[in-house]
């Protein structure tokens, strides 16, 4: 495994742990979202929306954690990359299309994390060995 993939694994695990913390915060107190994220229209934030956001964040964190553990799994790697692309699209649309989120630190931070993660994962994709799944699949069929 290359040094870059080791750094990427650590990054993914760190982002996953932070995401799990955001999940807990979303369930504990929904005002967290109206004060930090949806500052453009805080009146739209309620407990249901906060819990939905929390579950989405938890699912993304679980996928990212799984990828950090098994970074050579190309399917999981691509799914993880998509979690960052979806997050980037989501936060950009909330800020620029729906205007529910202003460009505060609470929005700029996830935009930066998603952007850096996408770039890092695209670079890391070049470090992954080709045909990793095929080898594992052939070995399973022999057993």
C-alpha positions as CSV (number, residue, x, y, z in Angstrom):
1,X,0.0,0.0,0.0
2,X,1.3,3.4,-0.9
3,X,2.0,6.1,1.7
4,X,-0.7,8.2,0.1
5,X,-3.4,5.5,0.7
6,X,-2.3,5.3,4.3
7,X,-2.8,9.1,4.7
8,X,-6.2,8.8,2.8
9,X,-7.3,6.0,5.2
10,X,-6.5,8.2,8.2
11,X,-8.3,11.1,6.6
12,X,-11.4,9.0,5.9
13,X,-11.5,7.6,9.4
14,X,-11.1,11.2,10.9
15,X,-14.0,12.5,8.7
16,X,-16.1,9.5,9.7
17,X,-15.6,10.1,13.4
18,X,-16.4,13.8,13.0
19,X,-19.5,12.8,11.1
20,X,-20.6,10.5,13.9
21,X,-20.2,13.4,16.3
22,X,-22.4,15.6,14.1
23,X,-25.0,12.8,14.1
24,X,-25.1,12.8,17.8
25,X,-25.4,16.6,17.9
26,X,-28.3,16.4,15.3
27,X,-30.2,14.1,17.6
28,X,-29.4,15.9,20.8
29,X,-30.4,19.4,19.8
30,X,-31.7,20.5,16.4
31,X,-30.9,24.1,17.1
32,X,-27.3,23.1,16.3
33,X,-28.3,22.9,12.6
34,X,-30.2,26.3,12.6
35,X,-27.2,28.0,14.3
36,X,-24.4,26.5,12.3
37,X,-25.7,25.3,9.0
38,X,-29.1,26.6,7.9
39,X,-28.5,30.2,8.9
40,X,-30.3,31.5,5.8
41,X,-33.7,30.1,6.9
42,X,-33.3,28.8,10.5
43,X,-37.1,28.6,10.9
44,X,-37.1,25.6,8.5
45,X,-35.1,23.5,10.9
46,X,-37.1,21.2,13.1
47,X,-36.5,18.0,15.0
48,X,-37.6,15.8,12.0
49,X,-35.2,17.5,9.6
50,X,-32.4,17.4,12.1
51,X,-32.8,13.6,12.7
52,X,-33.0,13.0,8.9
53,X,-29.8,15.0,8.5
54,X,-28.3,13.0,11.3
55,X,-29.2,9.6,9.8
56,X,-27.8,10.7,6.4
57,X,-24.6,11.8,8.1
58,X,-24.4,8.6,10.1
59,X,-24.8,6.5,6.9
60,X,-22.1,8.5,5.2
61,X,-19.8,8.1,8.2
62,X,-20.3,4.3,8.2
63,X,-19.5,4.0,4.5
64,X,-16.4,6.2,5.0
65,X,-15.2,4.2,8.0
66,X,-15.7,0.9,6.0
67,X,-13.7,2.3,3.2
68,X,-10.9,3.4,5.5
69,X,-10.7,-0.2,6.8
70,X,-10.9,-1.9,3.4
71,X,-9.5,0.8,1.1
72,X,-8.6,-1.7,-1.6
73,X,-12.3,-2.6,-2.2
74,X,-12.9,-0.7,-5.4
75,X,-16.7,-0.8,-5.2
76,X,-16.7,0.5,-1.7
77,X,-14.1,3.1,-2.7
78,X,-16.4,4.4,-5.5
79,X,-19.4,4.5,-3.1
80,X,-17.4,6.4,-0.6
81,X,-16.3,8.9,-3.3
82,X,-20.0,9.3,-4.2
83,X,-20.8,10.2,-0.5
84,X,-18.5,13.2,-0.9
85,X,-19.9,14.2,-4.2
86,X,-23.4,14.1,-2.9
87,X,-22.4,16.1,0.2
88,X,-20.7,18.7,-2.0
89,X,-23.7,19.0,-4.2
90,X,-26.0,19.1,-1.2
91,X,-24.2,21.9,0.5
92,X,-23.7,23.9,-2.7
93,X,-27.4,23.7,-3.5
94,X,-28.4,24.7,0.0
95,X,-26.1,27.7,-0.2
96,X,-26.6,28.9,-3.8
97,X,-30.0,27.5,-5.1
98,X,-32.2,27.2,-2.0
99,X,-30.5,30.0,0.0
100,X,-31.1,28.1,3.3
101,X,-27.4,28.1,4.2
102,X,-25.2,31.2,4.2
103,X,-21.4,30.8,3.5
104,X,-20.5,30.7,7.2
105,X,-17.8,28.5,8.8
106,X,-20.6,25.9,9.3
107,X,-21.1,25.6,5.5
108,X,-17.6,26.3,4.2
109,X,-16.1,23.6,6.4
110,X,-18.1,20.7,4.9
111,X,-17.6,22.2,1.4
112,X,-13.9,22.1,1.9
113,X,-13.9,18.7,3.5
114,X,-15.9,17.3,0.6
115,X,-13.8,19.0,-2.0
116,X,-10.5,17.9,-0.5
117,X,-11.8,14.4,-0.1
118,X,-13.0,14.2,-3.7
119,X,-9.6,15.3,-4.9
120,X,-7.8,13.0,-2.5
121,X,-9.9,10.0,-3.5
122,X,-9.5,10.7,-7.2
123,X,-5.7,10.7,-6.7
124,X,-5.9,7.6,-4.5
125,X,-7.9,5.9,-7.2
126,X,-4.7,5.9,-9.3
127,X,-2.8,4.1,-6.4
128,X,-5.3,1.2,-6.1
129,X,-4.1,-2.0,-7.8
130,X,-6.1,-3.0,-10.8
131,X,-8.4,-6.1,-10.7
132,X,-8.4,-6.4,-6.9
133,X,-12.1,-7.7,-6.8
134,X,-11.5,-10.2,-9.6
135,X,-8.8,-11.9,-7.6
136,X,-10.9,-12.1,-4.5
137,X,-13.9,-13.4,-6.5
138,X,-11.9,-16.1,-8.2
139,X,-10.5,-17.3,-4.9
140,X,-14.0,-17.5,-3.3
141,X,-15.3,-19.6,-6.3
142,X,-12.4,-22.1,-5.8
143,X,-13.3,-22.7,-2.2
